């Protein structure tokens, strides 16, 4: 019986290690940006992103031009999201409050391009060409 208990305790550790390796493989050489949550307050829609720099070097500053689309597919706003510094291999959460916007009316977020991408030894276009957007919400994210 103790062997089975050990096997059941070890299984979650093995599984979490496998998930971590899979996530690392998915972001290797890329900047993964996941829309993790969208919450409406009285006067704004707050979008929470989890971003992981899968490059081997730090990104000192990453700013993206973002188009927000309503549920009908029309552009409702064009804005800049400053993700700041992104250390390699370490997830970061960034939040952006979009004033006078309801999250329930957002249908799509489009990363239109990288306005700024700075860091020692990284190509100027890596923030754009290496972008891997995704969403855990009902709002579609494209890049």
C-alpha positions as CSV (number, residue, x, y, z in Angstrom):
1,X,0.0,0.0,0.0
2,X,2.7,2.6,0.7
3,X,4.0,2.1,-2.8
4,X,0.7,3.2,-4.2
5,X,0.6,6.3,-2.0
6,X,4.1,7.2,-3.2
7,X,3.0,6.7,-6.8
8,X,0.0,9.0,-6.3
9,X,2.1,11.7,-4.6
10,X,4.8,11.5,-7.3
11,X,2.3,11.7,-10.2
12,X,1.4,15.3,-9.7
13,X,5.0,16.3,-9.5
14,X,5.8,14.5,-12.7
15,X,2.8,16.0,-14.4
16,X,3.6,19.6,-13.3
17,X,7.2,19.2,-14.5
18,X,5.9,18.0,-17.9
19,X,3.6,21.0,-18.1
20,X,6.4,23.4,-17.2
21,X,8.6,21.8,-20.0
22,X,5.7,22.0,-22.5
23,X,5.1,25.7,-21.6
24,X,8.8,26.5,-22.0
25,X,8.9,24.7,-25.3
26,X,5.9,26.7,-26.5
27,X,7.5,30.0,-25.6
28,X,11.1,29.3,-26.6
29,X,12.2,31.9,-29.1
30,X,8.8,33.8,-28.8
31,X,7.0,36.3,-26.7
32,X,3.8,34.6,-25.4
33,X,1.0,37.1,-24.6
34,X,-2.1,35.5,-23.0
35,X,-5.2,37.5,-22.3
36,X,-5.9,36.0,-18.9
37,X,-8.8,38.0,-17.7
38,X,-11.2,40.9,-18.6
39,X,-13.1,42.7,-15.9
40,X,-15.5,45.6,-16.3
41,X,-15.5,48.3,-13.6
42,X,-17.7,51.4,-13.4
43,X,-15.7,53.3,-16.0
44,X,-13.3,50.9,-17.7
45,X,-12.5,47.5,-19.0
46,X,-9.4,46.1,-17.3
47,X,-7.5,43.6,-19.5
48,X,-5.0,41.3,-17.6
49,X,-2.3,39.7,-19.7
50,X,0.3,37.1,-18.7
51,X,3.3,37.6,-20.8
52,X,6.4,35.3,-21.0
53,X,9.6,36.3,-22.8
54,X,10.8,33.0,-24.3
55,X,13.9,34.7,-25.8
56,X,17.3,34.2,-24.3
57,X,17.8,37.9,-23.6
58,X,15.8,40.4,-21.7
59,X,13.4,42.7,-23.5
60,X,14.0,46.1,-21.9
61,X,10.8,47.7,-23.3
62,X,8.0,46.2,-25.4
63,X,5.1,48.4,-26.5
64,X,2.4,47.1,-28.8
65,X,-0.2,48.9,-30.9
66,X,-3.5,47.2,-30.2
67,X,-6.8,47.4,-31.9
68,X,-9.9,46.6,-29.9
69,X,-13.0,45.3,-31.8
70,X,-16.6,45.2,-30.6
71,X,-18.8,42.2,-30.8
72,X,-20.0,43.2,-34.3
73,X,-16.4,43.3,-35.6
74,X,-15.9,47.0,-35.8
75,X,-12.8,48.7,-34.5
76,X,-13.8,50.6,-31.4
77,X,-10.3,51.8,-30.3
78,X,-6.7,51.9,-31.3
79,X,-4.2,52.2,-28.4
80,X,-0.7,51.4,-27.2
81,X,-0.1,48.8,-24.4
82,X,3.3,49.2,-22.7
83,X,4.4,45.8,-21.4
84,X,7.6,47.3,-20.0
85,X,10.6,45.1,-19.2
86,X,10.3,41.4,-19.8
87,X,13.0,39.2,-18.2
88,X,13.7,35.9,-20.1
89,X,11.8,32.8,-19.0
90,X,9.8,34.6,-16.3
91,X,6.1,35.2,-16.6
92,X,4.8,38.7,-15.8
93,X,1.3,40.0,-15.5
94,X,0.4,43.4,-17.0
95,X,-3.0,45.1,-16.7
96,X,-4.4,47.8,-18.9
97,X,-7.6,49.8,-18.1
98,X,-9.4,50.9,-21.2
99,X,-11.6,53.8,-20.2
100,X,-15.2,54.1,-21.3
101,X,-15.2,50.5,-22.5
102,X,-17.2,47.5,-21.3
103,X,-15.4,44.2,-21.5
104,X,-18.8,42.5,-22.4
105,X,-18.8,44.5,-25.6
106,X,-15.2,43.5,-26.7
107,X,-15.1,40.7,-29.3
108,X,-11.5,40.8,-30.4
109,X,-8.1,42.2,-29.5
110,X,-5.6,42.5,-32.3
111,X,-1.9,43.1,-31.7
112,X,-1.4,45.3,-34.8
113,X,2.4,45.6,-34.4
114,X,5.2,46.4,-32.1
115,X,5.6,50.2,-31.6
116,X,8.8,49.7,-29.5
117,X,11.0,46.7,-29.0
118,X,14.2,47.3,-27.2
119,X,16.9,45.1,-25.7
120,X,20.6,44.3,-26.0
121,X,21.2,41.8,-28.7
122,X,17.6,41.3,-29.9
123,X,16.4,42.0,-33.4
124,X,14.1,45.1,-33.6
125,X,11.3,43.0,-35.2
126,X,11.4,40.1,-32.7
127,X,8.6,41.5,-30.6
128,X,6.4,41.4,-33.7
129,X,7.6,38.3,-35.5
130,X,8.0,36.3,-32.3
131,X,4.6,37.3,-30.8
132,X,2.4,34.3,-29.8
133,X,-1.0,35.6,-28.7
134,X,-3.7,33.6,-26.9
135,X,-6.7,34.0,-24.7
136,X,-8.3,32.3,-21.7
137,X,-11.4,34.5,-22.1
138,X,-14.3,34.7,-24.6
139,X,-12.4,37.6,-26.3
140,X,-10.4,36.5,-29.3
141,X,-6.8,37.6,-29.4
142,X,-4.8,37.8,-32.7
143,X,-1.4,39.0,-33.6
